[in-house]
Amino acid sequence: MVQMKVEARDMGVSRMLATLRERMVNTRPLMDEIGLYLVSQVQRHFAEGGPGWPPLRPSTIARRRKGSSVPLRDTGRLMSSIAHRAEEGRVVVGTNVEYAATQQFGARRGQFGSREVIQHVRAHLRRQRGRQVHVRAHERRRTMEIPWGDIPPRPFLYMTDQDEGRILRMVREYFELSG
């Protein structure tokens, strides 16, 4: 093993080396700064509609609570759930929303299996051979695929070249010592 010992007799140099040693040992503040930046970028992706997200189908828009045609923005739950966790030497950015992976990567119709659905039908009148027929209340059972249609991918967790450049500048600035 090769070792090198640096002995600084100047107090300014000594303080700078101590600061550098501390920053190398404790990178959590840097990771926290990077995490905050990445969360803001992911939220910007939502605001801008992602990298060419396909538009919503009319059937999806009709089922939405607010009737919005903006992808991934009906309730704002997914966008507001984006968070980061800074650890020593790394940062994790993500969400705990259960449907996030389906939105990020997409899904094919029936990819998650199927389930039996019971539909309750109220008593009603039906026209049959030119006359009204009374139909009693009943249940209708059918099998529904999950998801019921294809969901195209709409990636929201990604980094651009500009993001990488900004993170490199953050790292340089973190280890920069002013004397």
Secondary structure, DSSP 8 states (H G I E B T S, - for coil): ---------SHHHHHHHHHHHHHHH--HHHHHHHHHHHHHHHHHHHHHTTTT-----HHHHHHSSS---STT-SSSHHHHH-EEEEETTEEEEE---TTHHHHHH-B-TTTT-EEEEEEEE--EEEEETTEEEEE--EEEEEEEESSSS-B-----S---HHHHHHHHHHHHHHH----
